[in-house]
């Protein structure tokens, strides 16, 4: 029987525990009305349980060896050979919404979620497994050391849940870190009441100097003098103390609209 060698360059760690694979597959059932796109199926450990859900399923795999394996062992599976980060997701299901899931490669997991944000109207639910540190960062709230840029950008549009932790010994090869399984569901926000480009600049600038108070880290945002009033409640805070809503209010202040 053909085997697939895990490739370090692709961040491949193949899950061997069927119970965990079944639990991860179950995370997509919160949106049972939608088709599923799986990233990085590898040898189909998660795929086999997703395919039992009587829903349209497509998988994206960049590794040629894995693609051959999937065609041989899952002849009815719709396999897209290519790089997920380069795909036009609007064409995959003819413009329909879908659930995104997978055992995400550690080396590109953050990039996957930033791409998800670009297609947020097509992806009302995203689940899957990734490096625990990144999973915790995505789901952390204000006041937590893990709270950062990724937390704010994702929580702006999604409600986040950290579901469970997966130990290293259930993978081949075992990674050097634990993994975390998460679920993201679109929140009620459909538009941003402030300038989104400025919002992103403020979040990146302040977390880029996260040990400094905002009165200092915000200086690189202004072209001239600070437009913020002296009684702005955020100036003596650090970025991890601000909620998503606080960052929106701060952006409106910088715009002169609050």
C-alpha positions in Angstrom: 0.0 0.0 0.0 1.3 3.5 -0.9 2.4 5.6 2.1 3.0 9.3 2.3 6.1 10.7 4.0 5.4 13.8 6.2 7.4 16.7 4.8 8.9 19.2 7.2 9.0 21.9 4.6 5.2 21.7 4.3 4.7 21.6 8.1 3.1 18.2 7.9 2.2 16.3 11.1 -0.2 13.5 10.3 -2.8 12.8 12.9 -3.0 9.1 13.9 -5.7 9.2 16.6 -9.1 8.3 15.1 -11.1 9.5 18.1 -9.6 13.0 17.9 -10.1 13.1 14.1 -13.8 12.2 14.7 -14.1 15.0 17.4 -12.6 17.5 15.0 -15.0 16.5 12.2 -17.9 17.0 14.6 -16.9 20.7 15.0 -18.4 21.4 11.6 -21.9 20.2 12.5 -22.8 23.6 13.9 -23.4 24.6 10.3 -24.8 21.3 8.9 -26.5 23.3 6.1 -23.2 24.2 4.3 -20.6 22.4 2.2 -17.1 21.8 3.6 -13.7 22.8 2.5 -10.8 20.9 4.2 -7.3 22.3 4.0 -4.3 19.9 4.0 -6.0 16.5 4.2 -2.8 14.6 3.9 -3.7 10.9 4.1 -7.4 11.6 4.8 -7.6 10.8 8.5 -10.0 13.7 9.1 -11.4 13.5 5.6 -12.9 10.1 6.1 -15.1 11.4 9.0 -16.1 14.6 7.1 -17.2 12.5 4.1 -19.7 10.7 6.3 -21.7 13.8 6.8 -23.6 13.7 3.6 -22.5 17.1 2.6 -20.6 18.4 -0.4 -16.9 18.2 0.5 -13.8 19.5 -1.3 -10.2 19.2 -0.1 -7.2 21.4 -1.0 -3.8 19.7 -0.9 -0.4 21.0 -2.1 1.6 17.9 -1.6 1.7 15.8 -4.8 2.3 12.6 -2.9 -0.7 13.1 -0.8 -2.9 14.0 -3.8 -2.0 10.6 -5.4 -2.8 8.8 -2.2 -6.1 10.5 -1.8 -7.1 9.7 -5.4 -6.3 6.1 -4.9 -8.0 5.7 -1.5 -10.9 8.1 -1.9 -11.8 7.9 -5.6 -15.0 9.9 -5.2 -13.3 12.8 -3.3 -13.1 16.2 -5.0 -9.4 17.0 -4.6 -8.0 20.4 -5.5 -4.3 20.2 -6.0 -2.7 23.5 -5.2 -1.8 26.1 -2.6 -4.8 27.3 -0.5 -3.2 30.7 -0.1 -3.3 31.2 -3.8 -6.9 30.1 -4.4 -9.9 32.3 -5.4 -12.3 31.0 -2.7 -15.3 32.7 -4.4 -15.3 30.1 -7.2 -15.0 26.9 -5.1 -18.7 26.4 -4.4 -20.1 28.7 -7.1 -20.2 31.7 -4.7 -22.0 29.8 -2.0 -21.0 29.9 1.7 -19.0 27.0 3.1 -17.4 25.8 6.3 -13.6 25.9 6.4 -11.8 23.2 8.4 -8.6 21.2 8.6 -5.5 20.1 10.5 -3.7 23.3 9.5 0.0 23.3 8.7 1.7 25.1 11.6 4.0 27.1 9.3 1.1 28.9 7.5 -1.7 28.8 10.0 -1.8 32.6 10.7 -1.8 33.2 6.9 -4.7 30.9 6.5 -6.8 32.9 9.0 -5.9 36.2 7.4 -7.1 34.8 4.1 -10.3 33.6 5.8 -10.9 37.2 6.8 -10.6 38.3 3.2 -13.5 35.9 2.4 -15.4 36.3 5.7 -18.8 36.7 3.9 -18.3 33.3 2.3 -17.0 31.6 5.5 -19.5 31.9 8.4 -17.9 29.1 10.2 -14.2 28.0 10.5 -13.0 25.1 12.6 -9.9 23.0 12.9 -6.6 22.2 14.6 -3.4 24.3 14.8 -0.5 25.0 17.0 -1.9 25.6 20.5 -0.1 28.9 20.9 -1.8 30.4 17.8 -5.1 28.8 18.8 -4.9 30.5 22.2 -3.9 33.8 20.6 -7.0 33.7 18.3 -9.3 33.1 21.2 -7.8 35.2 24.0 -9.5 38.3 25.3 -8.2 41.6 26.6 -6.0 41.5 29.6 -4.4 38.2 28.5 -0.8 38.0 27.4 -1.8 36.0 24.4 -4.2 38.7 23.2 -2.7 40.5 20.1 -3.1 41.5 16.5 -4.6 38.2 15.4 -7.0 38.2 18.3 -8.4 41.6 17.4 -8.6 41.2 13.7 -10.4 37.8 14.0 -12.7 38.8 16.9 -13.8 41.9 15.0 -15.7 39.6 12.7 -16.0 36.2 14.5 -17.0 34.7 17.9 -14.2 32.4 18.9 -14.1 29.2 20.9 -11.1 27.2 22.1 -12.5 23.6 22.2 -9.8 21.3 23.4 -6.1 20.6 23.4 -4.3 17.7 21.5 -1.1 16.2 22.8 2.0 15.7 20.7 2.1 11.9 20.8 -0.9 11.4 18.4 1.0 12.7 15.4 3.5 11.4 13.0 6.0 12.9 13.4 5.2 14.3 16.8 5.5 18.1 16.8 7.4 19.9 19.5 4.3 21.7 20.7 0.7 20.9 21.6 -2.1 21.6 19.3 -5.5 23.3 19.9 -8.8 22.8 18.2 -11.0 25.9 17.7 -14.2 27.0 16.2 -15.0 30.5 14.8 -18.5 31.7 13.9 -19.4 35.0 12.2 -20.7 37.5 14.7 -23.4 40.0 14.0 -21.1 42.7 12.6 -21.6 43.3 8.9 -19.7 46.6 8.5 -17.2 48.6 10.4 -18.3 52.0 11.6 -14.7 53.4 11.4 -12.1 53.5 8.7 -10.9 49.8 8.5 -7.5 50.7 7.0 -6.9 53.1 9.9 -8.2 50.6 12.4 -5.7 48.0 11.2 -2.9 50.5 11.3 -3.7 51.5 14.9 -3.9 47.8 16.0 -0.6 46.9 14.3 1.2 50.0 15.5 0.2 49.7 19.1 0.8 45.9 19.4 4.1 46.5 17.7 5.1 48.3 20.8 2.9 46.5 23.2 4.9 47.4 26.3 4.4 51.1 25.7 1.3 53.1 26.7 -0.8 54.2 23.8 0.1 57.9 24.1 3.6 56.8 23.0 2.9 54.0 20.5 0.2 56.0 18.7 2.6 58.7 17.6 3.6 56.8 14.5 0.0 56.9 13.4 -0.3 60.7 13.3 1.2 62.7 10.5 1.3 65.8 12.7 -0.1 66.6 16.1 -2.3 64.1 18.0 -5.9 64.6 17.2 -6.9 62.9 20.4 -8.4 64.9 23.3 -6.4 65.1 26.5 -9.1 63.2 28.3 -9.0 60.3 25.9 -9.5 57.2 28.2 -7.0 55.0 26.3 -3.8 57.1 26.4 -2.5 55.6 29.6 -3.4 52.0 28.6 -1.4 49.3 26.8 -3.0 47.7 23.7 -3.7 44.4 25.4 -6.1 46.3 27.7 -8.3 47.4 24.9 -11.3 45.3 23.6 -12.2 45.2 19.9 -14.9 47.8 20.7 -12.3 50.0 22.4 -10.1 49.9 19.3 -13.1 50.9 17.1 -13.8 53.9 19.4 -10.1 54.8 19.4 -10.1 54.8 15.6 -13.1 57.0 15.5 -11.4 59.4 17.9 -8.3 59.5 15.7 -10.6 60.2 12.7 -12.2 63.0 14.7 -15.6 61.4 14.6 -15.9 60.7 18.3 
